[in-house]
Amino acid sequence: MSITACNNSATSQLASANRPTLANLSDRSNPSSPPASGTQNPVKNQSQEQQAVQLIHDYYDAIARQDYKQAYLAWDGDGTASKQSFEEFQQGFANTVSIVEEVGKPGSLEGAAGSLYIEIPVTVTDVTSNGTPQRFHGSYKLRRVNNVPGSTPKQGRWHIYSANISLEQ
């Protein structure tokens, strides 16, 4: 099963594929604020792997700041790869009060049809509004266009292509 986040309870989380991930409700920000890091404007000397890992950190940082629009746009296709509307994505964080993500060692870069792909392992721990801690384990697959003629700078940035994350039992 592929899920990308938490909802109100472990039961509903497992039943809801492709839910957004968790939030830290103690920090609020403007949804139209600029990206928090170099992922949107990659640092020249950062490797592709470092840029991909930074996207995952930025994704969770945006969620922690309740900048759900930025988090949603981290998904490929301006959010459509999450398989949710923006409203559904945002609602997935309604009962989450804190989050901690741990990013593992990225997999190898893989190329296909003008794109690069990389898998990034993660462990996510959250606490719901009723105080229940939850731990998720899995990985995100990220994609970017591989500098092909006619590609835009936006296409050349990493985006979340898919997720395979599940609740630890």
Rosetta blueprint (number, residue, H / E / L):
1 M L
2 S L
3 I E
4 T L
5 A L
6 C L
7 N L
8 N L
9 S L
10 A H
11 T H
12 S H
13 Q H
14 L H
15 A H
16 S L
17 A L
18 N L
19 R L
20 P L
21 T L
22 L L
23 A L
24 N L
25 L L
26 S L
27 D L
28 R L
29 S L
30 N L
31 P L
32 S L
33 S L
34 P L
35 P L
36 A L
37 S L
38 G L
39 T L
40 Q L
41 N L
42 P L
43 V L
44 K L
45 N L
46 Q L
47 S L
48 Q H
49 E H
50 Q H
51 Q H
52 A H
53 V H
54 Q H
55 L H
56 I H
57 H H
58 D H
59 Y H
60 Y H
61 D H
62 A H
63 I H
64 A H
65 R L
66 Q L
67 D L
68 Y H
69 K H
70 Q H
71 A H
72 Y H
73 L H
74 A L
75 W E
76 D L
77 G L
78 D L
79 G L
80 T H
81 A H
82 S H
83 K L
84 Q L
85 S L
86 F H
87 E H
88 E H
89 F H
90 Q H
91 Q H
92 G L
93 F L
94 A L
95 N L
96 T E
97 V E
98 S E
99 I E
100 V E
101 E E
102 E E
103 V E
104 G L
105 K L
106 P L
107 G L
108 S L
109 L L
110 E E
111 G E
112 A E
113 A L
114 G L
115 S E
116 L E
117 Y E
118 I E
119 E E
120 I E
121 P E
122 V E
123 T E
124 V E
125 T E
126 D E
127 V E
128 T E
129 S L
130 N L
131 G L
132 T L
133 P E
134 Q E
135 R E
136 F E
137 H E
138 G E
139 S E
140 Y E
141 K E
142 L E
143 R E
144 R E
145 V E
146 N L
147 N L
148 V L
149 P L
150 G L
151 S L
152 T L
153 P L
154 K L
155 Q L
156 G L
157 R L
158 W L
159 H E
160 I E
161 Y E
162 S E
163 A E
164 N E
165 I E
166 S E
167 L E
168 E L
169 Q L
